């Protein structure tokens, strides 16, 4: 259904609740598209400048003032906004019901809160959803899936599709394996070292972006979010079809104090 027909459909909806709900959804959708168009315009201006046009010439060709060019350059969302898609972005965490999962739960919640801050910084609207234990599919649209391999089949299926890394279980512990070298990345032998590990994956599929954050150990998901917060600009590449990395983090009193990529980022380009 096109934008005009969607608009007319809302106008003609007789039920006020459905009309109001759909109007709210479309307002969010249009705002996200407007933000993406602003990013694309800024990107086009910078590309034209790199190709030799000065900003006065670009302004004349676009039919705007040079002052407006300066406003666009400083006010439009940064290029890395596209790392998460166009928006809005749904952020999911596993649905948990047992006390045994309390520590992992805390990491998932911390990861989601941090990712939501990153998305807000990039002018991306968000919604939340819960991943059921038997979930195999990702919801429609751009999404961030924060889910360890043992919590739902969808996490394992997303990891299985990665170009650079395999997921294996050795002696009851999940580990990531570099397909090219065979090297394994897993929980350190001495658990008291305060080091956790996780996976970051991002790929484009059916016109949308799926970002996966999978903790292999207790605070792994939070560690990945911590690293992504500082590195999203460097990770984003317009020509990339997919990117993934193994992230290691240091934890003290359930707080991530440092994070780093120990494998990757691995990038597959179009």
MARRO-478279 format. One record per residue (C-alpha): x, y, z; residue in one letter; residue number from 0. Coordinates in nm, 3 decimals. Layout:
# MARRO-478279
px=X, py=Y, pz=Z, residu=A, num=NUM
...
This chain:
# MARRO-478279
px=0.000, py=0.000, pz=0.000, residu=X, num=0
px=0.153, py=0.334, pz=-0.110, residu=X, num=1
px=0.189, py=0.645, pz=0.104, residu=X, num=2
px=-0.110, py=0.826, pz=-0.056, residu=X, num=3
px=-0.343, py=0.527, pz=-0.021, residu=X, num=4
px=-0.227, py=0.475, pz=0.339, residu=X, num=5
px=-0.308, py=0.839, pz=0.413, residu=X, num=6
px=-0.652, py=0.811, pz=0.253, residu=X, num=7
px=-0.714, py=0.482, pz=0.432, residu=X, num=8
px=-0.656, py=0.651, pz=0.767, residu=X, num=9
px=-0.885, py=0.941, pz=0.671, residu=X, num=10
px=-1.165, py=0.701, pz=0.581, residu=X, num=11
px=-1.128, py=0.464, pz=0.880, residu=X, num=12
px=-1.461, py=0.476, pz=1.069, residu=X, num=13
px=-1.332, py=0.336, pz=1.398, residu=X, num=14
px=-1.171, py=0.622, pz=1.596, residu=X, num=15
px=-0.931, py=0.397, pz=1.790, residu=X, num=16
px=-0.801, py=0.222, pz=1.479, residu=X, num=17
px=-0.784, py=0.559, pz=1.301, residu=X, num=18
px=-0.588, py=0.717, pz=1.587, residu=X, num=19
px=-0.356, py=0.418, pz=1.626, residu=X, num=20
px=-0.274, py=0.403, pz=1.254, residu=X, num=21
px=-0.228, py=0.780, pz=1.237, residu=X, num=22
px=0.027, py=0.756, pz=1.521, residu=X, num=23
px=0.212, py=0.476, pz=1.342, residu=X, num=24
px=0.228, py=0.671, pz=1.017, residu=X, num=25
px=0.348, py=0.988, pz=1.189, residu=X, num=26
px=0.641, py=0.790, pz=1.334, residu=X, num=27
px=0.710, py=0.626, pz=0.997, residu=X, num=28
px=0.706, py=0.955, pz=0.807, residu=X, num=29
px=0.927, py=1.124, pz=1.067, residu=X, num=30
px=1.180, py=0.843, pz=1.031, residu=X, num=31
px=1.176, py=0.871, pz=0.654, residu=X, num=32
px=1.220, py=1.247, pz=0.678, residu=X, num=33
px=1.526, py=1.195, pz=0.901, residu=X, num=34
px=1.667, py=0.944, pz=0.653, residu=X, num=35
px=1.609, py=1.183, pz=0.362, residu=X, num=36
px=1.795, py=1.452, pz=0.557, residu=X, num=37
px=2.085, py=1.210, pz=0.605, residu=X, num=38
px=2.083, py=1.119, pz=0.236, residu=X, num=39
px=2.083, py=1.486, pz=0.134, residu=X, num=40
px=2.380, py=1.556, pz=0.360, residu=X, num=41
px=2.560, py=1.253, pz=0.217, residu=X, num=42
px=2.490, py=1.373, pz=-0.140, residu=X, num=43
px=2.626, py=1.721, pz=-0.063, residu=X, num=44
px=2.945, py=1.577, pz=0.085, residu=X, num=45
px=2.988, py=1.341, pz=-0.212, residu=X, num=46
px=2.943, py=1.628, pz=-0.460, residu=X, num=47
px=3.203, py=1.829, pz=-0.268, residu=X, num=48
px=3.450, py=1.540, pz=-0.279, residu=X, num=49
px=3.401, py=1.526, pz=-0.656, residu=X, num=50
px=3.518, py=1.884, pz=-0.693, residu=X, num=51
px=3.220, py=2.115, pz=-0.653, residu=X, num=52
px=3.247, py=2.392, pz=-0.396, residu=X, num=53
px=2.960, py=2.456, pz=-0.158, residu=X, num=54
px=2.847, py=2.771, pz=-0.341, residu=X, num=55
px=2.810, py=2.570, pz=-0.662, residu=X, num=56
px=2.627, py=2.291, pz=-0.482, residu=X, num=57
px=2.388, py=2.539, pz=-0.324, residu=X, num=58
px=2.308, py=2.694, pz=-0.663, residu=X, num=59
px=2.250, py=2.353, pz=-0.823, residu=X, num=60
px=2.021, py=2.245, pz=-0.538, residu=X, num=61
px=1.835, py=2.575, pz=-0.537, residu=X, num=62
px=1.919, py=2.662, pz=-0.177, residu=X, num=63
px=2.148, py=2.910, pz=-0.005, residu=X, num=64
px=2.505, py=2.843, pz=0.101, residu=X, num=65
px=2.394, py=2.912, pz=0.458, residu=X, num=66
px=2.137, py=2.635, pz=0.425, residu=X, num=67
px=2.416, py=2.400, pz=0.313, residu=X, num=68
px=2.597, py=2.474, pz=0.639, residu=X, num=69
px=2.279, py=2.403, pz=0.837, residu=X, num=70
px=2.229, py=2.072, pz=0.658, residu=X, num=71
px=2.590, py=1.967, pz=0.721, residu=X, num=72
px=2.566, py=2.040, pz=1.092, residu=X, num=73
px=2.205, py=1.941, pz=1.160, residu=X, num=74
px=2.132, py=1.627, pz=0.958, residu=X, num=75
px=2.179, py=1.283, pz=1.116, residu=X, num=76
px=2.527, py=1.129, pz=1.072, residu=X, num=77
px=2.599, py=0.869, pz=0.806, residu=X, num=78
px=2.617, py=0.584, pz=1.060, residu=X, num=79
px=2.244, py=0.620, pz=1.126, residu=X, num=80
px=2.201, py=0.381, pz=0.835, residu=X, num=81
px=2.385, py=0.108, pz=1.028, residu=X, num=82
px=2.048, py=0.038, pz=1.193, residu=X, num=83
px=1.835, py=0.102, pz=0.884, residu=X, num=84
px=1.573, py=0.370, pz=0.826, residu=X, num=85
px=1.364, py=0.317, pz=1.138, residu=X, num=86
px=1.165, py=0.284, pz=1.345, residu=X, num=87
px=1.375, py=0.011, pz=1.508, residu=X, num=88
px=1.230, py=-0.266, pz=1.725, residu=X, num=89
px=1.464, py=-0.379, pz=2.006, residu=X, num=90
px=1.400, py=-0.727, pz=2.144, residu=X, num=91
px=1.525, py=-0.918, pz=2.449, residu=X, num=92
px=1.438, py=-1.270, pz=2.568, residu=X, num=93
px=1.131, py=-1.331, pz=2.778, residu=X, num=94
px=1.258, py=-1.484, pz=3.103, residu=X, num=95
px=1.060, py=-1.630, pz=3.391, residu=X, num=96
px=1.313, py=-1.799, pz=3.619, residu=X, num=97
px=1.525, py=-1.656, pz=3.898, residu=X, num=98
px=1.826, py=-1.846, pz=3.764, residu=X, num=99
px=1.842, py=-1.603, pz=3.472, residu=X, num=100
px=1.867, py=-1.289, pz=3.687, residu=X, num=101
px=2.227, py=-1.203, pz=3.591, residu=X, num=102
px=2.171, py=-1.261, pz=3.221, residu=X, num=103
px=1.849, py=-1.061, pz=3.248, residu=X, num=104
px=2.042, py=-0.767, pz=3.387, residu=X, num=105
px=2.286, py=-0.780, pz=3.098, residu=X, num=106
px=2.003, py=-0.792, pz=2.843, residu=X, num=107
px=1.829, py=-0.497, pz=3.003, residu=X, num=108
px=2.151, py=-0.296, pz=3.023, residu=X, num=109
px=2.227, py=-0.377, pz=2.659, residu=X, num=110
px=1.880, py=-0.268, pz=2.547, residu=X, num=111
px=1.897, py=0.058, pz=2.741, residu=X, num=112
px=2.236, py=0.141, pz=2.593, residu=X, num=113
px=2.128, py=0.052, pz=2.238, residu=X, num=114
px=1.818, py=0.269, pz=2.279, residu=X, num=115
px=2.043, py=0.561, pz=2.374, residu=X, num=116
px=2.255, py=0.501, pz=2.064, residu=X, num=117
px=1.945, py=0.490, pz=1.846, residu=X, num=118
px=1.807, py=0.810, pz=1.999, residu=X, num=119
px=2.141, py=0.982, pz=1.930, residu=X, num=120
px=2.102, py=0.879, pz=1.565, residu=X, num=121
px=1.744, py=1.014, pz=1.543, residu=X, num=122
px=1.591, py=0.666, pz=1.527, residu=X, num=123
px=1.258, py=0.593, pz=1.695, residu=X, num=124
px=1.237, py=0.265, pz=1.887, residu=X, num=125
px=0.987, py=0.015, pz=2.016, residu=X, num=126
px=1.034, py=-0.285, pz=2.244, residu=X, num=127
px=0.937, py=-0.649, pz=2.209, residu=X, num=128
px=1.006, py=-0.974, pz=2.392, residu=X, num=129
px=1.155, py=-1.284, pz=2.232, residu=X, num=130
px=0.968, py=-1.600, pz=2.328, residu=X, num=131
px=1.174, py=-1.913, pz=2.410, residu=X, num=132
px=1.050, py=-2.085, pz=2.091, residu=X, num=133
px=1.085, py=-1.781, pz=1.862, residu=X, num=134
px=1.236, py=-1.859, pz=1.523, residu=X, num=135
px=1.160, py=-1.540, pz=1.333, residu=X, num=136
px=1.251, py=-1.173, pz=1.357, residu=X, num=137
px=0.968, py=-0.917, pz=1.345, residu=X, num=138
px=0.917, py=-0.713, pz=1.028, residu=X, num=139
px=1.113, py=-0.393, pz=0.978, residu=X, num=140
px=1.449, py=-0.281, pz=1.114, residu=X, num=141
px=1.532, py=-0.458, pz=1.438, residu=X, num=142
px=1.798, py=-0.522, pz=1.702, residu=X, num=143
px=1.786, py=-0.876, pz=1.841, residu=X, num=144
px=1.952, py=-0.901, pz=2.183, residu=X, num=145
px=1.944, py=-1.274, pz=2.251, residu=X, num=146
px=2.198, py=-1.538, pz=2.354, residu=X, num=147
px=2.202, py=-1.870, pz=2.162, residu=X, num=148
px=2.047, py=-2.067, pz=2.448, residu=X, num=149
px=1.742, py=-1.842, pz=2.490, residu=X, num=150
px=1.566, py=-1.888, pz=2.156, residu=X, num=151
px=1.620, py=-2.064, pz=1.821, residu=X, num=152
px=1.616, py=-1.730, pz=1.637, residu=X, num=153
px=1.956, py=-1.639, pz=1.788, residu=X, num=154
px=2.113, py=-1.961, pz=1.662, residu=X, num=155
px=1.956, py=-1.923, pz=1.317, residu=X, num=156
px=2.083, py=-1.567, pz=1.277, residu=X, num=157
px=2.433, py=-1.672, pz=1.385, residu=X, num=158
px=2.426, py=-1.968, pz=1.147, residu=X, num=159
px=2.380, py=-1.725, pz=0.857, residu=X, num=160
px=2.694, py=-1.523, pz=0.939, residu=X, num=161
px=2.959, py=-1.520, pz=0.666, residu=X, num=162
px=3.266, py=-1.521, pz=0.890, residu=X, num=163
px=3.180, py=-1.697, pz=1.217, residu=X, num=164
px=3.030, py=-2.030, pz=1.322, residu=X, num=165
px=2.854, py=-2.109, pz=1.649, residu=X, num=166
px=2.953, py=-2.429, pz=1.830, residu=X, num=167
px=2.894, py=-2.587, pz=2.169, residu=X, num=168
px=3.196, py=-2.748, pz=2.332, residu=X, num=169
px=3.175, py=-2.915, pz=2.676, residu=X, num=170
px=2.844, py=-2.740, pz=2.738, residu=X, num=171
px=2.981, py=-2.393, pz=2.656, residu=X, num=172
px=2.893, py=-2.185, pz=2.351, residu=X, num=173
px=3.186, py=-2.063, pz=2.144, residu=X, num=174
px=3.238, py=-1.870, pz=1.821, residu=X, num=175
px=3.467, py=-2.011, pz=1.554, residu=X, num=176
px=3.645, py=-1.809, pz=1.288, residu=X, num=177
px=3.559, py=-1.992, pz=0.963, residu=X, num=178
px=3.884, py=-1.886, pz=0.797, residu=X, num=179
px=4.128, py=-1.983, pz=1.072, residu=X, num=180
px=3.935, py=-2.228, pz=1.290, residu=X, num=181
px=4.019, py=-2.029, pz=1.602, residu=X, num=182
px=3.766, py=-2.057, pz=1.885, residu=X, num=183
px=3.647, py=-1.772, pz=2.107, residu=X, num=184
px=3.478, py=-1.865, pz=2.432, residu=X, num=185
px=3.458, py=-1.790, pz=2.805, residu=X, num=186
px=3.806, py=-1.753, pz=2.961, residu=X, num=187
px=3.924, py=-2.062, pz=3.149, residu=X, num=188
px=3.928, py=-1.874, pz=3.479, residu=X, num=189
px=3.578, py=-1.735, pz=3.528, residu=X, num=190
px=3.696, py=-1.508, pz=3.810, residu=X, num=191
px=3.893, py=-1.307, pz=3.555, residu=X, num=192
px=3.587, py=-1.087, pz=3.503, residu=X, num=193
px=3.596, py=-1.118, pz=3.125, residu=X, num=194
px=3.288, py=-1.193, pz=2.914, residu=X, num=195
px=3.237, py=-1.244, pz=2.544, residu=X, num=196
px=2.968, py=-1.176, pz=2.286, residu=X, num=197
px=2.879, py=-1.154, pz=1.918, residu=X, num=198
px=2.780, py=-0.858, pz=1.704, residu=X, num=199
px=2.623, py=-0.911, pz=1.364, residu=X, num=200
px=2.457, py=-0.677, pz=1.118, residu=X, num=201
px=2.307, py=-0.763, pz=0.782, residu=X, num=202
px=2.060, py=-0.634, pz=0.528, residu=X, num=203
px=1.775, py=-0.866, pz=0.440, residu=X, num=204
px=1.460, py=-0.807, pz=0.235, residu=X, num=205
px=1.500, py=-0.431, pz=0.242, residu=X, num=206
px=1.555, py=-0.403, pz=0.616, residu=X, num=207
px=1.844, py=-0.422, pz=0.864, residu=X, num=208
px=1.885, py=-0.687, pz=1.135, residu=X, num=209
px=2.143, py=-0.619, pz=1.406, residu=X, num=210
px=2.216, py=-0.910, pz=1.640, residu=X, num=211
px=2.376, py=-0.887, pz=1.983, residu=X, num=212
px=2.438, py=-1.226, pz=2.142, residu=X, num=213
px=2.610, py=-1.269, pz=2.475, residu=X, num=214
px=2.789, py=-1.601, pz=2.508, residu=X, num=215
px=2.854, py=-1.538, pz=2.879, residu=X, num=216
px=2.678, py=-1.342, pz=3.152, residu=X, num=217
px=2.758, py=-0.981, pz=3.061, residu=X, num=218
px=2.843, py=-1.051, pz=2.698, residu=X, num=219
px=2.542, py=-0.868, pz=2.553, residu=X, num=220
px=2.610, py=-0.557, pz=2.758, residu=X, num=221
px=2.974, py=-0.569, pz=2.649, residu=X, num=222
px=2.878, py=-0.581, pz=2.283, residu=X, num=223
px=2.644, py=-0.283, pz=2.326, residu=X, num=224
px=2.921, py=-0.097, pz=2.510, residu=X, num=225
px=3.162, py=-0.154, pz=2.221, residu=X, num=226
px=2.903, py=-0.072, pz=1.953, residu=X, num=227
px=2.824, py=0.258, pz=2.125, residu=X, num=228
px=3.181, py=0.377, pz=2.065, residu=X, num=229
px=3.241, py=0.215, pz=1.728, residu=X, num=230
px=2.923, py=0.240, pz=1.521, residu=X, num=231
px=3.063, py=0.523, pz=1.307, residu=X, num=232
px=3.372, py=0.321, pz=1.217, residu=X, num=233
px=3.166, py=0.007, pz=1.154, residu=X, num=234
px=2.922, py=0.166, pz=0.911, residu=X, num=235
px=3.011, py=0.124, pz=0.546, residu=X, num=236
px=2.756, py=0.206, pz=0.271, residu=X, num=237
px=2.878, py=-0.082, pz=0.052, residu=X, num=238
px=2.865, py=-0.343, pz=0.330, residu=X, num=239
px=2.608, py=-0.620, pz=0.303, residu=X, num=240
px=2.702, py=-0.769, pz=0.639, residu=X, num=241
px=2.946, py=-0.716, pz=0.925, residu=X, num=242
px=3.024, py=-0.922, pz=1.235, residu=X, num=243
px=3.272, py=-0.931, pz=1.523, residu=X, num=244
px=3.360, py=-1.113, pz=1.843, residu=X, num=245
px=3.364, py=-0.869, pz=2.135, residu=X, num=246
px=3.535, py=-0.920, pz=2.470, residu=X, num=247
px=3.453, py=-0.707, pz=2.771, residu=X, num=248
px=3.577, py=-0.657, pz=3.125, residu=X, num=249
px=3.321, py=-0.656, pz=3.404, residu=X, num=250
px=3.332, py=-0.533, pz=3.764, residu=X, num=251
px=3.030, py=-0.546, pz=3.996, residu=X, num=252
px=2.803, py=-0.632, pz=3.700, residu=X, num=253
px=2.918, py=-0.317, pz=3.515, residu=X, num=254
px=3.112, py=-0.322, pz=3.189, residu=X, num=255
px=3.433, py=-0.124, pz=3.233, residu=X, num=256
px=3.599, py=-0.187, pz=2.897, residu=X, num=257
px=3.528, py=-0.360, pz=2.566, residu=X, num=258
px=3.717, py=-0.448, pz=2.249, residu=X, num=259
px=3.685, py=-0.656, pz=1.933, residu=X, num=260
px=3.903, py=-0.968, pz=1.952, residu=X, num=261
px=3.801, py=-1.098, pz=1.607, residu=X, num=262
px=3.686, py=-0.883, pz=1.317, residu=X, num=263
px=3.509, py=-0.677, pz=1.223, residu=X, num=264
px=3.450, py=-0.906, pz=0.927, residu=X, num=265
px=3.279, py=-0.722, pz=0.640, residu=X, num=266
px=3.108, py=-0.866, pz=0.333, residu=X, num=267
px=3.056, py=-0.608, pz=0.061, residu=X, num=268
px=2.802, py=-0.600, pz=-0.219, residu=X, num=269
